[in-house]
Amino acid sequence: MKSVAEKELIDLVVGWVKENGLKGRSHTEISESTNLLESGLLDSFAFVDLILFIENHTQEKLDLIDVAPEEFTVVKSLCHLALRNGH
């Protein structure tokens, strides 16, 4: 079962993507299992902005050095990593 913090962060990320994602993709459904890059919702620049948003929210630096790309491009996995890094 997801912690309240993880659910809250997932909701924040989904909301951020809906507000800041690539224009013309608003019809794309976004959920915790959405791959943000493969779906075309975010380009690499927007993805960096999202990482900064998450880091500001969690007050933790996201360390993606040793993480496979599929682990941090999906909403739920990205949020899980963000919260794991801080604990």
N, C-alpha and C positions, 0 to 999 in steps of 0.2 A: 504494500500500500504506500502511495506517495505521501510524503510529508506535506504539511500545509505550505511550507516555504517553497517546495518544489512546484506544487500546483500553482501557487501565486506567481512564481517566476515564469512558468510556462504561459500563464494567462498574459503576463506582461509582455513576453516575447511575441506572442501571437498578435497582441494589440499593436506592438511596435511595428511588426512586419506589415500589418494591414495599413498603418499610417504612412510608413516609409518605404514600402516595397516598390518595385518597378511599376511604373504606370502602365496601364493596359492589361495588367494581370489581376485586377481586382476580382475577376470572376473565379479565380483559382481558390479552391477551398484550402484553408489553413488549419492544421490540427497539430497535436503533439508529435505525430509521426511524419509530418511534412519535411521533405528534404529541401531546404531553402535554396540551395544552389541548383540542383537538378530540376526543380520545379520552375526555375526562372524568376522566382519572386525577388531574389537578391542577386546583384552582381558582386564582384569581389570588393568594390568600394563600400557598398551598402552593408556587406557582411562585416567589414571592419568596424563600421559605425555601430552595428548591432553588438559586436564584442565589447566595444567601449561602453555602450548602454548597459550591458549586463555587468561589466566590471564596476561601473559607477553605482549600480543598484545594490550589488552584493558587497561592495567595498573590498573586493578581492581581485587579484590579477589572475586572469585565465591563462594557464600554461598549456599550450597546445603542441608543444615540441614533439613529444613522444606519443601523440594521439593520432590514430588513423583518421583520414578525412571523413569517412562515413560516420564516425563517432561524434563529430562536432558540427555536421551540417544538418542534422535532424534536430528539430526543436527540443524534444524530450531529452535526447542524449546531451545536447549542448547545455541545457539547464542542469542536468545531473552533474556534468563535469564542473560547471561553475560552482555548484554547492559543495561538491566533493573537495575541490581545491581549497576551500576555506575551512575545512574541518580536519 
